[in-house]
Amino acid sequence: MATARITIAAYAAFALVTSPSIGLAPSATAQAMAPANAATKSPAEALAAYNAALGRFKAILGERRGQLDAKQLPNLPGQAVYLARNDMISAYKDLTDAVPSRIGRPNKSGIPPAYFDADNEPLLDEYRNLFDLMEAPPANAQASPTPFKDVADLATAIARAKGLDAAGAEAAGRISIGLFFAETNGRQNVGNARSNTYKGSFQTGPSEDQNGRRKWQAIRSSIAAFDRELIARDDKEESRAGRLDHRFNHWTAVRDGLMNAHAELFPQIPAIMKTLPDPIDQMKLFELIQIVPSPTRAAMRSGNLLAYRVSDPTIMKYLRNNSMFAFGQADRAKTSATYREIMDAMWLFNQKFELARAKFEETRGR
């Protein structure tokens, strides 16, 4: 990808990041998504703002549920729901900054308690359920009975063709399942309630899918030399997909998504593993290739990945629109961040990536 793309996974079962958006937040919610004055609100102001944001979140959940039941959803039905959720979290962080005693118990979503009142967990359950419904796969989508194994097998084979040893190829498989969870929470062939462009298991656009298909053809013979079984599966899925949008065949969507953006970076995995020994950090780095590819590649070339600092206002907005530095006036006031700070701010992805790591181990029979 030549330019930064806003990409977020949908309807998380635990980590509640949501699916891709084409643009930055509309002006009605700009306060929640852009840098602001970090002055702490008074307790009364913070409480009033939080109660208002909580009310708006409840209202949009109820509105979307009614529209789903009536089969009358608007275009991009998830965008307003996502932004209202963010407004609520942001307002709660402002409240706990003003009144620290409001920080309560841990919540099942793994959100830091300073950002979320655990009493509102049922609202996030409904939020997730709505996205599940709004982003259901189309009727003609072609599912796989082994979706996670497919991701691991394709990534491992691609990594081997790129020259990685067994350990590096295994890491590529694990990282790629992380990407699958980050993009879709591990659900196949999904739509996108916040974008009319990005679709399927790896949430790619039409041009990205085509680019990935071309790159796959270039590497296919190298893989055939050592894994004829995988190539036979590929032939079967290509025939099965036929004239279908290949983003709605799980196998081809994963294959082309990996080839489009990530395969060219697989040779760097051994060096990445030395810099980032934590597998969760490795997944975060590759997800940042999805979200802000240009600065992430620059950081990887810099020789000091974790200390590389981003200060471009547009990139900071992309990060905020992907739930980093997005919640509360203090977070939104940040005008720059190092990659270590960025990855630490990806706490909404943590449980998602933990699930991915466990699923990878399961696919390997451990």
C-alpha positions in Angstrom: 0.0 0.0 0.0 1.4 3.4 -1.0 -0.6 5.5 1.4 -1.9 5.1 4.9 -5.0 3.1 5.2 -7.4 3.1 8.1 -8.1 -0.5 9.1 -9.7 -1.8 12.2 -11.2 -5.2 13.0 -14.9 -5.6 13.6 -17.1 -6.7 16.5 -14.4 -8.0 18.8 -15.5 -10.7 21.2 -13.2 -9.1 23.8 -11.0 -6.4 22.3 -13.5 -4.0 20.9 -11.8 -2.5 17.9 -14.0 -2.2 14.9 -13.8 -2.5 11.2 -12.2 -0.2 8.6 -13.3 3.3 7.9 -12.5 5.1 4.6 -12.0 8.5 6.2 -11.4 10.2 9.5 -14.2 10.8 11.9 -16.9 13.3 10.8 -17.1 16.7 12.4 -19.8 15.7 14.8 -17.4 13.5 16.6 -14.1 15.3 15.9 -13.6 15.9 19.6 -13.2 12.2 20.2 -10.9 11.6 17.3 -8.5 14.6 17.1 -6.0 16.3 19.4 -7.6 18.6 22.0 -6.7 20.9 24.8 -5.5 18.6 27.7 -7.0 20.8 30.4 -8.8 18.6 32.9 -12.6 19.2 33.1 -14.2 20.0 36.4 -15.8 16.9 38.0 -19.3 18.3 37.3 -18.5 19.0 33.6 -16.8 15.6 33.2 -19.8 13.8 34.8 -22.3 15.7 32.6 -20.3 14.9 29.4 -20.0 11.3 30.3 -23.7 10.9 31.0 -24.5 12.5 27.7 -22.1 10.3 25.8 -23.4 7.2 27.6 -27.0 8.2 26.6 -26.0 8.7 23.0 -24.3 5.3 22.9 -27.4 3.6 24.3 -29.6 5.5 21.9 -27.7 4.5 18.8 -27.6 0.8 19.9 -31.3 0.9 20.3 -31.8 2.6 16.9 -29.6 0.1 15.0 -31.3 -2.9 16.7 -34.7 -1.6 15.5 -33.4 -1.0 12.0 -31.9 -4.5 11.9 -35.2 -5.9 13.0 -37.0 -3.9 10.3 -34.3 -4.7 7.7 -33.9 -0.9 7.1 -30.2 -0.3 7.8 -28.6 3.0 6.5 -25.4 3.1 4.5 -22.4 2.4 6.7 -24.5 1.5 9.7 -21.5 0.8 11.9 -19.8 4.1 11.7 -22.1 6.1 14.1 -22.2 3.1 16.5 -18.4 2.9 16.5 -18.0 6.6 17.1 -20.6 6.7 19.8 -18.7 3.8 21.6 -15.5 5.8 21.3 -17.2 9.0 22.7 -18.4 7.0 25.7 -14.9 5.6 26.5 -13.3 9.0 25.9 -15.8 10.7 28.2 -15.3 8.1 30.9 -11.5 8.6 30.8 -12.0 12.4 31.2 -14.3 11.6 34.2 -11.8 9.3 35.9 -9.0 11.9 35.3 -11.2 14.4 37.1 -12.5 12.0 39.7 -10.0 9.1 40.2 -12.3 7.4 42.7 -14.6 6.5 39.7 -12.0 4.0 38.5 -13.7 0.7 39.2 -13.2 -3.0 38.8 -11.6 -4.8 35.8 -13.9 -5.7 32.9 -14.1 -8.8 30.7 -13.1 -6.8 27.6 -9.6 -6.1 29.0 -10.1 -2.3 28.7 -8.1 -0.4 31.4 -10.6 0.4 34.2 -9.8 4.1 33.9 -11.4 4.0 30.4 -14.5 1.9 31.0 -17.1 1.3 33.7 -17.5 -2.5 34.0 -21.2 -2.0 34.8 -21.7 -1.2 31.1 -20.4 -4.5 29.8 -23.9 -5.4 28.5 -23.7 -2.4 26.2 -20.5 -3.7 24.7 -22.0 -7.1 24.3 -24.9 -5.5 22.3 -22.4 -3.5 20.3 -20.5 -6.7 19.4 -23.8 -8.5 18.5 -24.9 -5.6 16.3 -21.6 -5.7 14.3 -21.9 -9.5 13.9 -25.3 -9.0 12.3 -24.4 -5.9 10.3 -21.3 -7.6 8.9 -22.6 -11.0 8.2 -21.0 -12.7 5.1 -23.0 -12.5 1.9 -25.1 -15.5 1.0 -22.7 -16.6 -1.8 -19.6 -16.5 0.3 -17.4 -19.6 0.3 -16.4 -20.6 3.8 -13.6 -23.0 4.7 -14.0 -25.8 7.4 -10.4 -25.0 8.5 -10.1 -21.2 8.4 -7.3 -20.8 10.9 -5.2 -23.6 9.5 -5.6 -22.1 6.1 -4.1 -18.8 7.3 -1.2 -20.6 9.1 -0.5 -22.9 6.1 -0.5 -20.1 3.5 1.6 -17.8 5.6 4.1 -20.6 6.4 4.4 -21.6 2.8 4.9 -18.0 1.6 7.5 -17.5 4.3 9.4 -20.6 3.3 9.3 -19.4 -0.4 10.8 -16.1 0.9 13.7 -18.0 2.4 12.8 -18.2 6.1 13.8 -21.2 8.2 11.4 -23.3 10.2 11.3 -20.9 13.2 10.8 -17.8 11.0 8.1 -19.5 8.9 6.3 -20.6 12.1 6.3 -17.0 13.3 4.9 -15.8 10.0 2.0 -18.3 10.5 1.3 -17.0 14.0 1.5 -13.4 13.0 -0.8 -13.9 10.2 -3.5 -15.5 12.4 -3.1 -12.4 14.5 -3.9 -10.3 11.4 -7.0 -12.4 10.8 -8.2 -11.7 14.3 -7.2 -8.0 14.1 -9.1 -7.5 10.9 -12.2 -9.6 11.5 -12.0 -11.2 14.9 -11.3 -14.5 13.2 -14.6 -14.6 11.3 -14.6 -15.6 7.6 -15.8 -13.7 4.6 -17.3 -10.8 6.6 -18.6 -7.6 5.1 -17.9 -4.2 6.6 -20.3 -1.9 8.4 -18.0 1.0 8.2 -16.7 0.8 4.7 -18.0 0.0 1.2 -14.5 -0.8 0.0 -12.9 -3.3 2.4 -14.4 -6.8 2.5 -13.6 -10.4 3.3 -11.4 -12.4 5.7 -8.5 -10.0 5.4 -10.6 -6.8 4.8 -9.0 -5.9 1.5 -10.1 -3.5 -1.2 -10.5 -4.6 -4.9 -7.1 -3.2 -6.0 -5.4 -4.8 -3.0 -7.0 -8.1 -3.9 -5.8 -7.8 -7.5 -2.3 -6.9 -6.4 -2.2 -9.9 -4.1 -3.3 -12.2 -6.9 -0.6 -11.0 -9.2 2.1 -11.4 -6.5 0.7 -14.9 -5.7 1.1 -16.0 -9.3 4.8 -14.9 -9.2 5.6 -17.0 -6.1 3.3 -20.0 -6.8 5.9 -22.1 -8.6 8.4 -21.7 -5.8 5.9 -23.0 -3.4 4.9 -25.9 -5.7 8.5 -27.1 -5.5 8.1 -28.0 -1.9 4.4 -28.1 -1.1 2.3 -29.7 -3.9 -0.5 -30.4 -1.5 -1.0 -26.7 -0.8 -0.9 -25.9 -4.5 -3.5 -28.6 -5.1 -5.7 -26.9 -2.5 -5.1 -23.6 -4.3 -6.2 -25.0 -7.6 -9.4 -26.4 -6.0 -10.2 -23.0 -4.4 -9.5 -21.1 -7.6 -11.9 -23.4 -9.5 -14.5 -23.1 -6.7 -14.3 -19.3 -6.7 -14.7 -19.0 -10.4 -16.1 -15.5 -11.1 -16.9 -14.8 -7.5 -15.3 -11.8 -5.9 -12.2 -13.6 -4.5 -12.4 -11.7 -1.3 -15.5 -13.9 -0.4 -13.7 -17.2 -0.8 -11.8 -17.5 2.5 -8.7 -19.2 1.0 -8.2 -16.8 -1.8 -8.9 -13.7 0.4 -6.3 -14.7 2.9 -3.8 -15.7 0.2 -4.2 -12.4 -1.7 -4.3 -10.3 1.5 -1.0 -11.7 2.7 0.7 -11.3 -0.6 -0.5 -7.8 -1.1 0.9 -6.2 2.0 2.8 -8.5 4.3 4.7 -11.2 2.4 7.4 -8.8 1.2 8.2 -8.1 4.9 8.4 -11.8 5.9 12.1 -11.9 5.3 12.5 -9.4 8.1 10.8 -11.6 10.6 14.0 -13.0 12.2 15.3 -9.4 12.8 11.8 -8.4 14.1 11.8 -11.3 16.5 15.1 -10.1 18.0 13.8 -6.6 18.4 10.3 -7.7 19.5 10.6 -11.0 21.3 7.0 -10.8 22.5 4.7 -12.5 19.9 2.0 -10.0 20.7 4.3 -7.1 19.8 5.1 -8.8 16.6 1.4 -9.0 15.7 1.0 -5.4 16.6 3.8 -4.3 14.3 2.3 -6.2 11.3 -1.1 -4.7 12.1 0.5 -1.3 12.0 1.6 -2.2 8.5 -2.1 -2.4 7.7 -3.0 0.9 9.5 -0.1 3.2 8.8 2.2 1.4 6.3 4.6 4.1 5.2 5.7 5.3 8.7 5.9 1.7 9.9 8.2 0.7 7.1 10.3 3.8 7.8 10.5 2.8 11.5 11.7 -0.6 10.5 14.4 0.9 8.3 15.5 3.3 10.9 17.7 1.0 12.9 15.8 1.8 16.1 12.3 0.7 15.6 11.0 1.3 19.1 12.4 4.8 19.5 11.2 5.9 16.0 8.9 8.9 16.5 5.8 9.7 14.5 4.7 13.4 14.6 2.8 13.9 11.3 -0.7 15.1 12.3 -2.4 13.0 9.6 -0.7 9.8 10.9 -1.6 10.7 14.4 -5.2 11.0 13.2 -5.1 7.6 11.6 -3.8 6.1 14.8 -6.6 7.8 16.8 -9.2 6.5 14.3 -7.8 3.1 15.1 -8.3 3.5 18.8 -4.8 4.6 19.8 -4.5 7.9 21.8 -8.2 8.4 21.1 -9.8 8.4 24.5 -9.8 11.3 26.9 -8.4 14.8 26.5 -4.9 13.9 27.8 -4.5 11.1 25.3 -5.9 13.2 22.4 -3.5 16.0 23.2 -0.5 13.9 22.2 1.1 15.3 19.1 3.7 12.6 18.6 4.6 9.1 19.8 7.4 6.5 19.5 6.6 3.1 18.2 7.0 1.7 21.7 4.3 4.1 22.8 2.1 3.3 19.9 2.3 -0.4 20.5 1.6 0.1 24.2 -1.5 2.2 23.2 -2.9 -0.8 21.2 -4.5 -2.2 24.3 -7.8 -2.9 22.6 -5.9 -5.4 20.4 -4.3 -7.3 23.3 -6.9 -10.0 24.0 -7.6 -10.3 20.3 -3.9 -11.2 19.7 -3.9 -13.5 22.7 -6.8 -15.4 21.2 -4.9 -15.5 17.9 -1.8 -17.0 19.6 -3.9 -19.6 21.3 -5.6 -20.5 18.0 -2.2 -20.8 16.3 -1.1 -23.3 18.9 -4.3 -25.2 18.5 -3.7 -25.4 14.7 -0.3 -26.9 15.4 -1.7 -29.5 17.8 0.0 -28.1 20.9 
